[in-house]
Each structure stands twice: as structure tokens, then as C-alpha cells.
């Protein structure tokens, strides 16, 4: 089992950037696909981005394509979410998640993630 701790959230002006980090503990990080989800007040949690265990493939929700980039460093047990051109609609609690998968090309569907971090707040001011 892997444990996840997010950091990097905060308050930013519209148009600005933030970089979220998620450090994983446990020996299964390199055997896990990783993802970022978010939950805005009054809304359901939504999938934002996912990446395969080896970083070969990624997937994004349409609303963040071209603005957000997910990446990982298996040597550091860390997954990142670079967020550019932020808008107030990006305001949410962002969660890191893991899914057991050693498929180098298939990014798991949102329902396959079963390990979660505690979340980090991102607030974008207009």
C-alpha cells in the first residue's frame, strides 16, 4: 500500500501558475499509476489528470488540456501537477491518488484509483 501527501496549494491570481507535488511512501509507487482529482464546493470530485507508472502516457479532463501537465519522478516517489493559466473555475481541493497498475500505456479510469491523499486547497482569485 502507498501513502500519499500533497503540497503546493495556495492562493493565486487568475492567469497565474501553481505546481502541486505528491510524495508517496511505500514500495509500490513505481507499480502505481497516479492521478490528480479535484473537488470544488458543492460539486462532486472529478478526475483531472492521470499518468502511467512509467510516465509514457497521460490523460486529462478536457477543461485542463493545454494548461495542466502531470509528470512523475519515480526516483523521488513524487508526482507533480503543473497548473498554468489558472482561472477561478479551477478553485478546489486537489487530491493525489494511486491505482495499482503496471500497464505502461493504459491510464486507469477514475474508478480504479483506490488510495488517496488528504488534499491541498487551490484558490484562484479573479
VENKALIN-V686717 format. One line per field, one symbol per residue. ss: DSSP state (~ for helix, > for strand, _ for the rest). psi: psi as a letter, one per 30 degrees, with the letter a starting at -180 (. if undefined). A space follows every 10 residues. Layout:
ss->???
psi->???
This chain:
ss->__>>>>>__> >>>____>>> >>>>>___~~ ~>>>>>>>>_ _____>>>>> >______>>> _~~~___>>> >>>~~~_>>> >>>____~~~ _>>>>>>>>> _________~ ~~__>>___> >>>>>_
psi->kkkkjllfla kllkfalljk ljkkllfgef gkkllklljl kgllkkkell klefgfklkl keffkfekkk lljffghkkl jkjlhklfff klkkkklkkj kgjffkkkle ffkgkkaflk kkkjk.
